[in-house]
């Protein structure tokens, strides 16, 4: 699932970059900036998925268990929701 998500982010970044270049070619700087921001978001998401895949490859099931434990700890120490 993470590999599919990572590939989707990569394709989205390519598509948004293509559209940013198209906007630039047509002197539409506002839309170009919008697409450049989307490219940056997709690249950040790609890096997150890539890091998760790397951690799973390095640590296996232990990594997933540790994540679960850390989330439980964080939830138990969080201030109550009002």
Secondary structure, 3 states (H helix, E strand, C coil): CHHHHHHHHHHHHHHHHHHHHHHHHCCCHHHHHHHHHHHHHHHHHHHHHHHHHHHHHHHCHHHHHHHHHHHHHHHHHCCCCC
